[in-house]
Amino acid sequence: MDVKEIIARRVAQLLKDGDVVNLGIGLPTMVANYIPEDIDITFQSENGLLGLGPAPAQGQEDWELVNAGGMPSSIVPGGMFFDSATSFGIIRGGHVDATVLGAMEVDEKGNLANWKIPGKMVPGMGGAMDLVVGANTVIIAMVHTQKGKPKILKQCTLPLTAKEQVNIIVTEMALLRVTKEGFVLEELGPDATVEEVIAATDANVIVSPNLKKYNFAN
């Protein structure tokens, strides 16, 4: 199991039956591949879709039906299309139960930086600033470090997307919950130790007394 699959599988387990969920571009879109069969999730895409389906098979793509990242998608029976105003009305109105986003930095106050890449031209933060404020639960799905440098910090150094909105961080090494006291380490990835997580995190880590390992048995 590769790093991204580990992350996506663990995030999928956090979602609840009946949830309306927005998946950010990149790694978060993989979460849809690992939803348990007995769980019914409605996926929302900020470009105007509710009832987003799985990625189509190669050769069956419809390039007029794409997700927010511009990649071919599908729509489930009963799904619907609407304009951006309605889409962001859903998001800003608090009708999205959870959003899963990538990040460049997250700090112990739950601040998020995920739109500006140093030294590169980027189109802007897109819908992320609305999603992290509008969604009831904000889950960050990302690798724990970037080229050996921590992405989970005491204080973000990049421009913020939103302040104090992140609830949970899932990496290949750990599941960390953001609390008023700081990051609480609740679960370890398959190959990680507490010492490795602490060393790879540039912030104080509180180890939960109920610490456990990721469980993909079910």
N, C-alpha and C positions, 0 to 999 in steps of 0.2 A: 504494500500500500504506500503510495507516494505521499509527500507532504500535503499537497493540496487536497487529496482525497481524505486524509485524516481530518483536516480542518472542516471540510464540507460535510462529512459524515457526522461529526460531533455537533455542528450547528443544526443540522436537520433534526437531531434529537431534541433540540430546545423548542421546536415549533409545536404548537398545540392544535388539536383537531378544531376545525372551524376558523382558524386564523386567516386574516388577510395579510399577506406578506409581500413586501417589496424587496427584490434582490438587486443589488448594485451590479455594475459591470465587472467583468473579470471573474476572479475566483468565486464570489458569491453566487454567480449563476449556476455553479456546480451543485449547490445545495439541493436544487430541484430534483437531481438524479437520485437522491438518497432518502426521500420522504417515505416512511413506512406505508405499506399498502392500506393499513387500517386507519390512516390519518388523512383527512380531507383538508387540503390547504388551497386557498384561492390566491394566486399570484397576481400582483398588480405591477404594471410597468408605467413609469412616469410619462412616457410618450403617448399614453392614451389607451391602455389595454387593461382589462380586468378578466381574469381567467386565462392567463398565459399558460401555454402548454409546453411540452418538451421541445428540444431542438429537433428539427426534421432530419430524416435520413439524408445522407449525401446524395445529391441529384434530385431531391424533392423539395429544395428550398424555394420559397416564394419571397423574392426580395422586396415585395410590397408589404410584407408582414414581418417586421423586425422588432427586436426589443430596444430598450433605451440605449444600449451599446451599439446599435446598428447591425446586430447579428440576426440571421434568420431564426424565426421562432414559429410557434403554432398557437392556436387558440382552442380551448376545450369546448365541448358542447355547452351552450349557455353563456359562453364568454361574450364580451362586448367591447366595442370601440367607442371612443369619445375624444373630444378635443382637449388640448392642454389645460384650458381653464377648468374643465370638469375634473381632470386628473389631479391638478394641484388643489382643487377644492376638496377632493377626497383626502389628500395628504394633510393639508392644513386644517381640515375639519376634525382630525383625530380618528379617522376611520381605518387607518392602517395599524394593525396590531403589532407588527414588528418589521423593522427594516434591517437587512444584512448588508453591510458596506465594507469595503476595503479601507485601509488607512496607511498613511505614511508615518504618522505619530499619534499616540494617545497618551495623555498624562493622568496622574493619579486623581485629579479633580474631575475626570471624565471629559476633558477637553479633547476635541478632535481636529486633526489637520490632515486633510486628504485630497486637496485640490491643487496645490501649487508644488510643482517639482522644481527644485533649485536648478538653475541653468538651462531650463527648457521652456519652450513656449507651450502654453496650455490654453484651451478654450475658456476655462473658467470653472467654477465649482458646480455648475449645472444645478440639478435638483437636490443635491446632497444637503444644502443648507435648510431646505424645507423638510426633507425627510427626517433628519435627526431631531428636529424640533417637533414635527407633527406626529411621528410614530410613537406608539405607547412604549415600545421596547426597542432599544438600539443595540444591535449586536455587531461587533467588529470581527471580521474574519480575515486574518492575515498571517503571514509568516512572522515568527517571533523577532527575527533580526534581519537587517538588510546588509549584505556583504560584511557580516560580523558585527555591525553596529546596532545597538538597541533601538527599537521602535517604540518601546513602552517606557515612558520617561517620567521623571518627577515633574517636569514642566515642558510643554511643547516649545520647539524653537521655530517652527514654520508658522505661516499665517493660519489662523484658526478658521475652520468651517463652522463650528458651533462651540459654545461654552457649556460645560457640565451636563452633557446630554448622553454620554455613553454609559450603558448599563453593564455589558458583558463583553469580554474579549476572548476569542477562541483562536489559539495558534496550534501548531503541531506539537508544542511543548506543554501547553497549559490552558486551562480555563480559569480566567481571572475575573472576579466580580468587582466592580467599582463601588466602594462604600465611602462614607464620610471619614472613616479611619484610614482609607487607602485601599490598595489592591489586596483582595483576599484570594489566595490560591486555593481553589476548591477541587480541582482535578489536574492530574498529570497526564500528558500524552503518553503513548505506548512506550517510547524509548527515553523518556526524560526523568531526571531526578530532581528533587527539591533544590539541591545545590546548583544544578545546571540552570534551572529557571531563575533563581536569584542572581546568578552570575550574568545571565543574558538580559536582565531587566534593570534599567537605570532608575529605579525607584524602590521604595520600601515595599517588601512583600510580606503580608501576614499569612501564615500557613494555617488553614482551617483545621480544627481538631478532627473534622470528619473527612479529611483529604482522601480521595480515591483516584483510581486510574480510569481513563476512558474505557468504556465497555461497548464493543461493537458486536457482541454475541447475538443480539436480537435483530 
